[in-house]
Amino acid sequence: MAYTYWLPDKDNQKKEYITDTNSVIIIGANGSGKSKLGAWMEMLSFEDVHRIGAQRKLSFDEDISLKNFEQAEELVFFWFSN
């Protein structure tokens, strides 16, 4: 099944994309506009968008193992490439 979603282009115009995945995960630095983008997507299609703010949903096990930046980056790129 194909899913259609829209994101703003460099001129803030709605641009259509099609994917086989029905979820979009947005990752970026603090202040990079993730929340604003999510709000924009939600505003355009309120009935079809369910936005979850990560900060409100974080929970970690007490015995979680910490990793340095390089180790964490390798895991993220491995996960997204599979």
N, C-alpha and C positions, 0 to 999 in steps of 0.2 A: 504494500500500500504506500502511496506517495503522500507526503505531507508538504504543505506550502506554508512558508513563513516569510515575513518581511523585516528588513532592517534598513536603517537610514543610510543613504550614500553620503559622499563627502559634502553634498549640497543640502543635506537633511531631507532628501526626498525618499519616499518609500520605494524600496527595491525588493522584488520578489525572488525567493529562493525555494527550491524543491529538494526534499530529502526523503529517505526511507525511514529515518529515525523520528520518533514523535517527541523527543526531548532535546532541549538545548541547554548546555551548561556554559556559563560565561565566567571566565576566570580573568582577573586582572589586578593590578596594583591598587592600593588605596587611592581614591580620588580620580580614578581613570574613567569614571562614568558608567560603571556597571549598573548601579541602582537607577540612574537616570534612563539608561537604555531599557532596563526591565520595566520601568514605569511607562515609557513610551510604547513598548510592545503591548503592555496591558491596556493602555488607553485605546490603542487602535483596535483591539480585539478582546474586550473584557470577558466575553462568554467563553472564549477558547484558550485563554491564558491563565495558568496557575503559577504564580510567582512565589518562590520560597527564598527568603533571605538567609544566607548561610550562618551569619552570626547568631541568629536566634535559634538555630537548630544544632549547634555544635555540642557534642558530648564525647568525652574521651574516657577510655578505661584508665584506671589508676596506674596500671603497669604498661602503658603505651611506651614503645621504644622511640627515643628521639633520634633524628637523623640530621646530618649536616645538609647544606644546600645541594651539594652535588648528588648525594644519595637520593634525596627527595626528588630532584629533577629527573634522575634516571628512572625512578618509579613512575613518575607522571608521564614521561615520554614513552615508556614501555607500555603503560596502560592504554594510552591513546593510539598507539600504533598497532595494537592487537584487535 
